[in-house]
């Protein structure tokens, strides 16, 4: 199916109509922001620990405590993001900043998954020294999520 046709179908769906009705859009938007805080907050806290801040906390303990919160935030963001997209899908599908945001989110998630696969089992050994490769991934994570946040905010202005 053509992406524009898919966007039009999503926008014409009952979900799209529901989100556009009454206070639903602002409520879903707030839920999207809560999901954002729950997703990005824990990720950045772990990234900062990997970069050397908060050395009193073991990296594996930080990860174990915060990962479930980040996952819950990601699920909330995905659900609310689909709902927000449904409200105005045809315009958003053609919005280059929206497409950039989605790319940055995909890269941020890919970096997080790559970190888990490549580095996750070693977190317990990094109490004092974090390898350069993990610190580079932490910096990349902060950069990607920051750019995704900016792009998401800029969607309304382009």
C-alpha positions as CSV (number, residue, x, y, z in Angstrom):
1,X,0.0,0.0,0.0
2,X,1.2,3.5,-0.8
3,X,2.4,5.4,2.3
4,X,0.1,8.4,1.5
5,X,-2.9,6.1,1.2
6,X,-1.9,4.3,4.4
7,X,-1.7,7.7,6.1
8,X,-5.1,8.8,4.8
9,X,-6.6,5.5,6.0
10,X,-5.1,6.0,9.4
11,X,-6.3,9.5,9.6
12,X,-9.8,8.5,8.5
13,X,-9.9,5.6,11.1
14,X,-12.0,5.7,14.2
15,X,-8.7,6.2,16.2
16,X,-8.0,9.4,14.2
17,X,-11.5,10.7,14.7
18,X,-11.3,9.8,18.5
19,X,-8.0,11.6,19.0
20,X,-9.4,14.7,17.2
21,X,-12.5,14.8,19.4
22,X,-12.7,17.1,22.4
23,X,-9.9,16.9,24.9
24,X,-8.5,13.6,23.6
25,X,-5.6,15.2,21.6
26,X,-4.2,17.2,24.5
27,X,-4.6,14.2,26.8
28,X,-2.8,11.9,24.4
29,X,-0.1,14.5,23.9
30,X,0.5,14.7,27.6
31,X,0.7,10.9,27.7
32,X,3.3,11.1,24.9
33,X,5.3,13.5,27.0
34,X,5.1,11.3,30.1
35,X,6.3,8.4,28.0
36,X,9.1,10.5,26.7
37,X,10.3,11.4,30.2
38,X,10.0,7.7,31.2
39,X,12.0,6.6,28.2
40,X,14.7,9.2,27.8
41,X,15.2,10.0,31.5
42,X,16.4,6.6,32.5
43,X,18.4,6.2,29.3
44,X,20.3,9.4,29.8
45,X,20.9,8.6,33.5
46,X,22.5,5.3,32.5
47,X,24.5,7.1,29.8
48,X,25.7,9.7,32.3
49,X,26.8,6.9,34.6
50,X,28.7,5.3,31.8
51,X,30.4,8.6,31.1
52,X,31.7,8.7,34.7
53,X,29.0,10.6,36.7
54,X,27.6,8.9,39.8
55,X,30.4,6.5,40.4
56,X,28.8,5.5,43.7
57,X,26.3,3.5,41.7
58,X,27.3,0.3,39.9
59,X,26.4,0.5,36.2
60,X,24.6,-2.9,36.3
61,X,22.5,-1.7,39.3
62,X,21.6,1.5,37.5
63,X,20.7,-0.5,34.4
64,X,18.6,-3.0,36.3
65,X,16.7,-0.3,38.2
66,X,16.0,2.0,35.2
67,X,15.6,-0.3,32.2
68,X,12.0,-1.4,33.1
69,X,11.0,2.3,33.5
70,X,12.5,3.1,30.0
71,X,10.7,0.1,28.5
72,X,7.4,1.2,30.0
73,X,8.0,4.7,28.7
74,X,8.8,3.4,25.2
75,X,5.5,1.4,25.2
76,X,3.6,4.5,26.3
77,X,5.3,6.6,23.7
78,X,4.6,4.1,20.9
79,X,0.9,3.8,21.7
80,X,0.4,7.6,22.2
81,X,2.6,8.3,19.1
82,X,0.4,6.2,16.9
83,X,-2.7,7.9,18.3
84,X,-1.2,11.4,17.7
85,X,-0.1,10.3,14.1
86,X,-3.7,9.1,13.4
87,X,-5.0,12.6,14.2
88,X,-3.1,14.2,11.3
89,X,-1.4,11.4,9.4
90,X,-1.6,12.8,5.9
91,X,0.2,16.0,6.8
92,X,2.7,14.3,9.1
93,X,3.6,11.6,6.5
94,X,4.7,14.4,4.3
95,X,6.5,16.4,7.0
96,X,10.3,16.1,6.6
97,X,10.9,17.0,10.3
98,X,8.5,14.2,11.3
99,X,10.4,11.8,9.1
100,X,13.7,13.0,10.6
101,X,12.3,12.5,14.1
102,X,11.3,8.9,13.3
103,X,14.7,8.2,11.9
104,X,16.4,9.6,15.0
105,X,14.2,7.6,17.2
106,X,14.9,4.5,15.2
107,X,18.7,5.2,15.4
108,X,18.4,5.8,19.2
109,X,16.5,2.5,19.7
110,X,19.0,0.7,17.4
111,X,21.9,2.1,19.5
112,X,20.2,1.0,22.7
113,X,19.6,-2.5,21.4
114,X,23.2,-2.7,20.1
115,X,24.5,-1.6,23.5
116,X,22.5,-4.3,25.2
117,X,23.7,-6.9,22.8
118,X,27.4,-5.8,22.7
119,X,27.9,-4.4,26.1
120,X,25.1,-5.5,28.4
121,X,26.6,-8.6,29.9
122,X,29.8,-6.6,30.9
123,X,28.1,-3.9,32.9
124,X,28.9,-5.7,36.2
125,X,32.6,-5.4,35.5
126,X,32.6,-1.6,34.9
127,X,32.5,-0.3,38.5
128,X,35.7,1.8,38.0
129,X,36.5,1.8,34.3
130,X,34.0,1.9,31.5
131,X,35.5,1.0,28.0
132,X,35.8,3.6,25.4
133,X,33.3,1.8,23.1
134,X,30.6,2.0,25.8
135,X,31.3,5.6,26.5
136,X,31.1,6.4,22.7
137,X,27.7,4.6,22.6
138,X,26.6,6.6,25.6
139,X,27.5,9.9,24.0
140,X,25.8,8.8,20.8
141,X,22.7,7.9,22.7
142,X,22.5,11.4,24.4
143,X,23.1,13.0,21.0
144,X,20.4,11.0,19.2
145,X,17.8,11.3,21.9
146,X,18.4,15.1,22.2
147,X,18.1,15.5,18.5
148,X,14.9,13.4,18.4
149,X,13.4,15.6,21.1
150,X,14.3,18.8,19.2
151,X,12.9,17.4,16.0
152,X,9.7,16.3,17.7
153,X,9.2,19.7,19.1
154,X,9.9,21.4,15.7
155,X,7.2,19.4,13.9
156,X,4.6,21.9,15.0
157,X,6.6,24.8,13.4
158,X,7.3,23.5,9.9
